[in-house]
Amino acid sequence: MVDRINRLLIANRGEIAVRIIKTCRKLGIEAIAVYTNVDSDAMHVKLADEAYSLGSDPYGYLDIDKIVSVAKKANADAVHPGYGFLSENARFAKAVEDSGMIWIGPKWSVIELLESKSMVRSIAHSIGVPIVPGSLGPVTLEEARKIAEEIGFPVLIKADRGGGGRGIRVANSLDELERLFPIALKEVETSFKGSKLYIEKFLPKVRHIEIQILADAHGNVVALGERECSIQRRYQKVIEEAPSPIITDDDRRKLYEYAIKFMKHVKYVNAGTIEFIRDEKGNFYLIEVNKRIQVEHPVTEAITGIDIVEQQIKIAEGRELEIKDSIYKFNGHAIEARVYAEDPDRMLPSPGKIMWVRFPNTKNVRIDHALAPGVDIPPFYDPMIAKVIAWGSTREEARQNLVNALSNFEISGIKTSIPLLIEILSTKEFIDGDYDTLFLGRYLEQRRSKGVSAK
């Protein structure tokens, strides 16, 4: 049975809300926006067919009861959570489903199961999907000591729930573990209610590779390729590309097999991402599952021609996937750079009012944004304000297109990370595709020590 979605409430803001609105228009679906007072003039509010206030609290996007109430008042058929905020919150998904609306994402019970990263590790281990050596569940400091001594230092302390790099610490010795564990625990308890810690072996010089999955309610699960996400700062992705410059066809087949096996085992339905790391020896380990649309989904769309948000909606309506086979061959190469409202030298947020903006007129470039003159960039939310995605028939062509686009992307009134992004894309390491997850940290540290400023 297919449930046609006619009115879709988007429980998010900024560029992802605008992105979802565009697909709604393509499908003939009425898009309903929500906003807090600080976002009353935001682009997603202006572009939506209808918009409803969440009140004066800037963190109203986290108010489950209010959002569900607004969705019912607006006669929405469905709710799309975007990413961040409540997108991976099982209670929110259940509240939407219990209200008779369609949740654009996996069932709440699956979200709840996979909220725990150590549970994901345990499930993967039980079905033969490789994981990094470490604990299979949350641990106390005493348990962490024993496991660390078994697997050897250095070890990685990680939050069992949540994300954004919070709670992650590297301990190189028993003394460091005992000092850092309570600090990390306090941080995750503050950021993610009920979260605990687990530990795993810290592997240096790894690559961060993720597989995009689509799964319908009819048992079909397909992989749309991998994304390379190793350009990170403090465990936050900065630049992503697809396909990865280091993944072979044999690697791809292996990763697809692991990802599809896992998703079928947990009966996953909708779009999702399985994240892996690759060590220096070429071994892959599953690290977590993202139960939502990813920030970096446009690079996959660019090389496959598939609108992932459209697929999410159709799957939620109960339709069977039209894509029956995983995709191994891609059309060219795509690279995405995340533009942040921040001082590129001090790495601090730079909120404020946009005075004017000039978008690049570069061929084969897509910009996902919610920018316009007069728009306020408030200090309450993630400082990412745009994504610039460049396509090319080769990786080097995509890189050059992206550098050209960023060089002609001008925003006045706030500082942005654009100069730093151009710098990173122009390094020998990036040009050669020879980087790891710690590359950017090393690069920024060298830059600071030399007193270099982003131009």
C-alpha positions in Angstrom: 0.0 0.0 0.0 1.3 3.4 -1.0 0.6 6.4 1.3 0.8 9.5 -0.9 2.5 12.5 0.9 0.9 15.8 0.0 2.0 18.0 2.9 5.5 17.6 4.4 6.7 19.5 7.5 10.5 20.0 7.6 11.7 20.0 11.2 14.9 21.8 10.4 16.4 25.1 9.2 19.1 26.6 6.9 20.4 25.0 3.8 19.0 21.5 4.4 15.5 22.8 4.8 15.9 24.7 1.5 17.3 21.6 -0.1 14.3 19.5 1.0 11.9 22.2 -0.2 13.4 22.0 -3.7 12.6 18.3 -3.9 9.1 18.8 -2.5 8.4 21.2 -5.4 9.7 18.7 -7.9 7.3 16.1 -6.5 4.3 18.4 -6.1 4.4 18.2 -2.3 3.5 21.3 -0.2 6.5 22.2 2.1 5.8 23.4 5.6 8.5 25.2 7.5 9.0 25.8 11.2 11.1 28.6 12.6 12.1 30.3 15.8 12.0 34.1 16.2 15.6 34.5 15.3 14.8 32.7 12.0 11.6 34.6 11.1 13.2 36.1 8.0 15.2 33.0 7.0 15.2 31.7 3.4 13.6 28.4 4.3 10.7 30.3 5.8 10.2 32.4 2.7 10.5 29.5 0.3 8.1 27.2 2.1 4.4 27.0 1.1 3.5 27.6 4.8 5.6 28.5 7.9 4.8 28.1 11.6 6.5 29.7 14.5 8.1 27.6 17.3 8.3 30.7 19.5 11.1 32.8 21.0 13.4 30.0 22.2 16.1 29.8 19.6 16.4 26.1 20.5 12.8 25.4 19.7 14.0 23.1 16.9 14.7 20.6 19.7 11.1 20.8 21.2 9.5 17.5 20.2 6.1 18.2 21.6 5.9 21.6 20.0 7.0 20.4 16.6 4.6 17.5 16.6 1.8 19.8 17.7 2.6 22.3 14.9 2.7 19.4 12.3 -0.7 18.3 13.4 -2.1 21.8 13.3 -0.7 22.2 9.8 -2.3 18.9 8.7 1.0 17.5 7.6 1.1 14.0 6.2 4.8 13.6 7.0 7.8 15.0 8.8 11.3 15.2 7.4 13.9 15.8 10.1 16.9 16.8 7.9 20.1 16.3 9.8 21.3 17.4 13.2 18.8 18.5 15.8 16.2 15.7 16.2 17.1 13.7 13.1 18.3 10.6 14.9 16.0 10.9 18.0 13.9 7.8 18.5 11.4 9.6 20.7 10.8 12.2 18.1 10.3 9.6 15.3 7.9 7.6 17.6 5.9 10.8 18.4 5.5 11.5 14.7 4.5 7.9 14.0 2.1 7.8 17.0 0.4 10.9 15.7 -0.5 9.2 12.5 2.1 11.0 10.4 4.8 9.5 8.2 8.4 9.7 9.5 10.9 10.3 6.7 13.6 7.9 8.0 14.0 4.5 9.6 11.5 3.3 12.2 11.9 4.7 15.7 12.7 1.2 17.0 15.6 0.9 14.6 16.9 4.4 15.5 16.7 3.5 19.2 18.6 0.2 18.5 21.4 2.0 16.6 21.6 5.2 18.8 24.3 3.4 20.8 27.5 3.2 18.9 28.7 0.3 21.1 25.5 -1.5 20.2 26.3 -1.0 16.5 29.8 -2.5 17.2 28.2 -5.4 19.0 25.8 -6.2 16.2 28.5 -5.8 13.5 30.8 -8.2 15.5 28.0 -10.8 15.9 27.4 -10.9 12.1 31.0 -11.0 11.0 31.5 -7.3 10.0 34.9 -6.1 11.2 35.1 -3.5 14.0 38.1 -1.8 15.7 39.3 -3.8 18.7 37.7 -2.5 21.9 34.7 -2.7 24.2 31.4 -4.0 22.9 29.4 -1.9 25.3 29.6 1.2 27.5 32.4 0.9 30.1 33.3 2.2 33.5 36.8 3.6 34.1 37.8 0.4 35.8 36.6 -1.7 32.8 38.3 0.8 30.4 41.6 0.2 32.2 41.4 -3.6 31.7 40.4 -3.4 28.0 43.1 -0.8 27.3 45.7 -3.0 28.8 44.5 -5.9 26.6 44.4 -4.0 23.3 47.3 -1.7 24.0 47.7 2.0 24.0 46.9 4.5 22.5 43.1 4.1 22.9 40.2 6.3 21.8 37.6 7.3 24.3 34.3 7.9 22.6 30.7 8.9 23.4 28.3 6.0 23.1 25.6 8.3 21.9 25.6 11.6 20.1 28.2 13.0 17.7 29.9 16.2 16.6 33.2 15.0 18.0 32.1 15.6 21.6 33.6 13.3 24.2 36.3 12.0 21.9 39.8 11.8 23.6 43.0 9.9 22.7 44.7 8.4 25.7 48.4 7.3 25.2 48.9 5.8 28.6 47.1 4.5 31.7 47.7 7.9 33.4 46.1 9.7 30.5 43.2 7.4 30.4 42.5 7.9 34.1 42.8 11.7 33.6 40.8 12.1 30.4 38.0 9.5 31.0 36.1 11.6 33.7 36.5 14.7 31.6 35.0 13.0 28.5 32.3 11.5 30.6 31.2 14.9 32.0 31.2 16.3 28.5 28.9 13.6 27.0 26.6 13.6 30.0 26.1 17.4 29.5 25.7 17.1 25.7 23.9 13.8 25.3 21.5 12.9 28.1 22.1 9.3 29.2 25.2 8.8 27.1 28.2 6.8 28.4 31.6 6.0 27.1 33.2 3.1 25.3 36.8 2.7 24.1 38.5 1.3 21.1 42.1 1.0 19.8 43.3 4.3 18.4 44.5 3.7 14.8 46.8 6.4 13.4 46.7 7.5 9.8 43.2 6.1 8.9 40.9 7.1 6.1 37.2 7.8 6.8 35.1 6.1 4.2 31.3 5.9 4.2 28.8 3.9 2.1 25.4 5.5 1.1 22.6 3.0 1.5 18.9 3.1 0.3 16.6 0.4 1.7 12.9 0.0 1.1 10.2 -1.9 3.0 10.1 -4.6 0.4 13.5 -6.0 1.3 15.6 -4.2 -1.3 18.9 -2.7 -0.1 21.3 -1.0 -2.5 24.6 0.9 -2.1 25.1 4.1 -4.1 28.9 4.3 -3.7 31.3 5.6 -1.1 32.3 9.0 0.1 35.8 10.0 1.3 35.4 12.1 4.5 39.0 12.2 5.8 39.5 16.0 5.7 38.3 16.6 9.3 38.9 19.1 12.0 38.3 18.0 15.6 36.4 15.0 14.2 34.1 17.3 12.1 34.1 16.8 8.4 35.2 19.8 6.3 35.7 18.5 2.7 34.2 15.3 1.2 34.5 13.7 -2.1 33.1 10.8 -4.1 34.3 8.4 -5.2 37.2 8.0 -2.8 40.6 8.4 -4.5 42.0 5.3 -2.8 39.1 2.7 -3.0 39.6 -0.1 -5.4 36.8 -2.1 -7.0 37.6 -5.0 -4.7 37.4 -2.7 -1.7 34.0 -1.4 -2.9 32.6 -4.8 -3.3 33.7 -5.7 0.2 32.3 -2.5 1.8 29.0 -2.9 0.0 28.8 -6.5 1.3 29.4 -5.4 4.9 27.0 -2.4 4.7 24.1 -4.3 3.0 24.6 -7.2 5.4 24.3 -4.9 8.4 21.3 -3.0 7.2 19.4 -6.1 6.2 20.2 -7.6 9.7 18.6 -4.7 11.5 15.7 -4.4 9.0 16.7 -0.8 8.1 14.3 1.1 5.8 15.1 4.5 4.2 18.4 6.3 3.5 21.3 5.6 5.8 25.1 5.7 5.9 27.5 3.1 7.2 30.8 4.6 8.2 34.1 2.8 8.1 37.8 3.6 8.7 40.6 2.1 6.7 44.0 1.5 8.4 47.4 1.8 6.8 47.3 -1.9 5.9 44.1 -1.6 4.0 41.8 -3.2 6.6 38.3 -1.8 7.0 36.4 -1.4 10.2 32.8 -0.4 10.7 32.6 2.5 13.2 29.0 3.8 13.2 25.7 4.1 11.4 24.1 7.5 10.5 20.3 7.1 10.5 19.4 10.2 8.4 20.4 12.2 5.3 24.0 13.2 5.5 25.4 16.7 5.1 27.6 15.4 2.3 24.9 13.6 0.3 25.2 16.0 -2.7 28.5 14.4 -3.9 26.8 11.1 -4.2 23.9 12.7 -6.1 26.5 14.4 -8.4 28.1 11.2 -9.5 25.0 9.0 -9.6 22.2 11.4 -10.8 20.0 10.1 -7.9 18.0 12.6 -5.8 18.5 11.0 -2.4 15.8 13.2 -0.7 13.3 12.1 -3.4 14.2 8.5 -2.7 13.7 9.0 1.0 10.2 10.4 0.4 9.2 7.6 -2.0 10.5 4.9 0.4 8.5 6.5 3.2 5.4 6.4 1.0 5.9 2.6 0.8 7.1 2.5 -2.7 9.6 -0.1 -3.9 13.0 1.1 -5.0 13.3 1.6 -8.7 17.1 1.2 -8.2 17.5 -2.6 -7.9 21.3 -2.9 -8.1 24.1 -1.3 -6.2 26.1 1.3 -8.2 29.7 0.5 -8.9 30.5 2.8 -11.9 30.1 6.5 -11.5 29.8 9.5 -13.7 32.9 11.5 -13.0 34.0 12.9 -9.6 32.5 15.3 -7.1 34.0 17.3 -4.2 32.1 19.2 -1.5 33.4 22.0 0.7 31.5 23.1 3.8 31.5 26.9 4.2 31.4 28.0 7.8 30.6 31.4 9.3 33.8 31.6 11.2 37.1 33.4 11.4 39.5 31.1 9.4 42.5 32.1 11.5 41.1 31.8 15.0 38.6 29.0 14.2 35.9 30.9 16.0 32.2 31.4 14.9 31.5 34.7 13.1 27.7 35.3 13.4 26.2 38.5 12.1 24.1 40.0 9.2 25.0 39.2 5.6 25.4 42.6 3.8 25.7 41.1 0.3 26.6 37.8 -1.3 28.0 37.1 -4.8 27.6 33.5 -6.0 30.1 32.0 -8.4 28.9 31.4 -12.0 31.0 28.3 -12.4 30.1 25.4 -14.7 29.3 22.1 -13.0 29.0 23.7 -9.5 26.1 23.4 -7.1 25.6 25.5 -4.0 23.3 24.4 -1.2 22.6 27.4 0.9 20.1 29.7 2.6 21.9 33.0 2.0 20.7 36.4 0.9 21.5 40.0 1.7 20.0 41.0 5.1 19.9 37.4 6.4 21.1 37.0 10.0 23.5 34.2 10.8 22.6 33.7 14.5 25.1 32.4 17.1 22.9 29.6 18.3 23.3 27.0 15.6 26.0 25.1 13.8 28.0 27.7 11.9 27.9 25.9 8.5 26.1 28.3 6.1 26.6 26.7 2.7 28.0 23.7 0.8 29.8 24.1 -2.5 29.8 21.0 -4.6 31.8 20.7 -7.8 31.7 18.0 -10.4 34.3 17.1 -13.0 35.0 14.3 -15.4 38.1 13.7 -13.4 39.1 14.3 -9.8 41.5 17.1 -10.8 38.8 18.8 -12.9 36.4 18.7 -10.0 39.1 20.1 -7.6 39.8 23.0 -10.0 36.1 23.7 -10.5 35.7 23.8 -6.7 38.7 26.1 -6.2 37.4 28.4 -9.0 33.9 28.5 -7.5 35.2 29.3 -4.0 37.5 32.0 -5.3 34.4 33.7 -6.8 32.1 33.2 -3.8 32.0 36.4 -1.9 30.1 37.0 1.4 30.2 40.4 3.1 29.2 41.2 6.7 30.6 38.0 8.3 33.9 36.1 8.1 33.9 32.7 6.4 36.1 29.7 6.0 36.3 30.1 2.2 40.0 31.3 2.2 41.0 28.3 4.3 39.1 25.9 2.1 40.9 27.1 -1.0 44.2 26.6 0.9 43.4 23.0 1.9 42.3 22.1 -1.7 45.5 23.5 -3.0 47.8 21.5 -0.8 50.0 18.8 -2.3 48.4 16.2 0.0 44.9 16.9 -1.2 45.9 17.2 -4.9 47.6 13.8 -4.6 44.8 12.3 -2.6 47.4 11.4 0.0 45.8 12.4 3.3 44.3 10.9 6.5 41.9 12.0 9.2 44.7 13.8 11.1 46.1 15.6 8.1 44.1 18.8 8.6 44.9 19.0 12.3 48.6 18.7 11.5 48.3 21.3 8.7 46.5 23.8 10.9 49.1 23.4 13.7 52.0 24.0 11.3 50.1 27.0 9.9 49.6 28.4 13.4 53.2 27.9 14.4 54.3 29.9 11.3 51.8 32.7 12.0 50.2 32.2 8.6 46.8 33.9 7.9 44.1 32.8 5.4 44.1 35.2 2.5 
